[in-house]
Amino acid sequence: MQSSNGRPRGGGGEDVAEHYAGRPLAPRPADMRYRDPWYDALASGWGEADSTGAATAPAQASRREPCGGPGAGAAADVYLEVQRSAAFQEVRRRYRGFVVPAATAFLVWYVGYVVAATAAPEFMARRVAGAVNVAMLAGLGQFLSTFLLAWAYARHARLRRDRAALELRWDTQELTRGVRGGAS
């Protein structure tokens, strides 16, 4: 049986290279870089080309060098300035003010559940209603608390941090655009 594109269905033994043989592929720029300052570069050097044009492995890319565009050093200074700003510190303080207590409370709740399950099996086996016991309710409570924590985090981020972080992002982009001479 044939599919709608004329290729046989199932494992026809044809690989992608054979399927696209004879069709021109779009050229790929040799030095493609993202201009968004919030996009993190490759973390350990994977895929970065060396002087011969071959991709390097992380062991070979032990030292990272900044992109060589105009104003690269000045752009780094802009990011350091933003990081030291009161607005950035406030966003980080709000983030830590929610995440640290919430993660601590959730971890205590989880460890308490595990310890109770192992140290007090008689208590966990106590029936509540029919075949439902304390362990089942506590286990379902783990799922419920996970969803509740995710909802609370998203709400906190939306109400307390997103607007300030977006303003910081725009300010940072404007500053780096000015440093680089209007190029974005």
Solvent accessible surface area in square Angstrom, and as a share of the most:
residue,aa,sasa,rsa
1,M,185,0.82
2,Q,109,0.48
3,S,32,0.21
4,S,126,0.81
5,N,97,0.50
6,G,51,0.49
7,R,89,0.32
8,P,73,0.46
9,R,149,0.54
10,G,73,0.70
11,G,89,0.86
12,G,51,0.49
13,G,73,0.71
14,E,70,0.31
15,D,79,0.41
16,V,106,0.61
17,A,75,0.59
18,E,106,0.48
19,H,39,0.17
20,Y,97,0.37
21,A,75,0.58
22,G,85,0.82
23,R,131,0.48
24,P,129,0.81
25,L,144,0.71
26,A,94,0.73
27,P,129,0.81
28,R,202,0.74
29,P,77,0.49
30,A,115,0.90
31,D,96,0.50
32,M,111,0.49
33,R,107,0.39
34,Y,139,0.53
35,R,162,0.59
36,D,52,0.27
37,P,39,0.24
38,W,121,0.42
39,Y,116,0.44
40,D,111,0.57
41,A,54,0.42
42,L,86,0.43
43,A,89,0.69
44,S,49,0.32
45,G,0,0.00
46,W,152,0.53
47,G,51,0.49
48,E,66,0.30
49,A,70,0.54
50,D,63,0.33
51,S,120,0.77
52,T,113,0.66
53,G,56,0.54
54,A,56,0.43
55,A,76,0.59
56,T,20,0.11
57,A,38,0.30
58,P,41,0.26
59,A,93,0.72
60,Q,132,0.59
61,A,20,0.16
62,S,103,0.67
63,R,180,0.66
64,R,117,0.43
65,E,113,0.51
66,P,111,0.70
67,C,73,0.44
68,G,79,0.76
69,G,38,0.37
70,P,111,0.70
71,G,30,0.29
72,A,26,0.20
73,G,51,0.49
74,A,42,0.33
75,A,3,0.02
76,A,51,0.40
77,D,88,0.45
78,V,10,0.06
79,Y,70,0.27
80,L,81,0.40
81,E,105,0.47
82,V,17,0.09
83,Q,91,0.40
84,R,175,0.64
85,S,36,0.23
86,A,87,0.68
87,A,54,0.42
88,F,47,0.19
89,Q,80,0.35
90,E,54,0.24
91,V,17,0.10
92,R,91,0.33
93,R,137,0.50
94,R,82,0.30
95,Y,69,0.26
96,R,111,0.40
97,G,48,0.47
98,F,39,0.16
99,V,40,0.23
100,V,87,0.50
101,P,75,0.47
102,A,19,0.15
103,A,53,0.41
104,T,76,0.44
105,A,65,0.50
106,F,60,0.25
107,L,109,0.54
108,V,99,0.57
109,W,92,0.32
110,Y,106,0.40
111,V,73,0.42
112,G,38,0.36
113,Y,54,0.20
114,V,60,0.35
115,V,80,0.46
116,A,29,0.23
117,A,45,0.35
118,T,102,0.59
119,A,76,0.59
120,A,29,0.23
121,P,71,0.45
122,E,133,0.59
123,F,93,0.39
124,M,9,0.04
125,A,61,0.48
126,R,146,0.53
127,R,169,0.62
128,V,83,0.48
129,A,64,0.50
130,G,65,0.62
131,A,76,0.59
132,V,56,0.32
133,N,36,0.19
134,V,29,0.17
135,A,29,0.23
136,M,103,0.46
137,L,84,0.42
138,A,19,0.15
139,G,16,0.16
140,L,114,0.57
141,G,20,0.19
142,Q,20,0.09
143,F,137,0.57
144,L,126,0.63
145,S,26,0.17
146,T,65,0.38
147,F,140,0.58
148,L,106,0.53
149,L,55,0.27
150,A,62,0.48
151,W,151,0.53
152,A,28,0.22
153,Y,81,0.31
154,A,53,0.41
155,R,108,0.39
156,H,31,0.14
157,A,12,0.09
158,R,144,0.52
159,L,103,0.51
160,R,141,0.51
161,R,20,0.07
162,D,74,0.38
163,R,187,0.68
164,A,28,0.22
165,A,41,0.32
166,L,96,0.48
167,E,99,0.44
168,L,15,0.07
169,R,83,0.30
170,W,137,0.48
171,D,80,0.41
172,T,1,0.00
173,Q,25,0.11
174,E,98,0.44
175,L,80,0.40
176,T,6,0.03
177,R,73,0.27
178,G,58,0.56
179,V,55,0.32
180,R,82,0.30
181,G,70,0.67
182,G,54,0.52
183,A,62,0.48
184,S,82,0.53
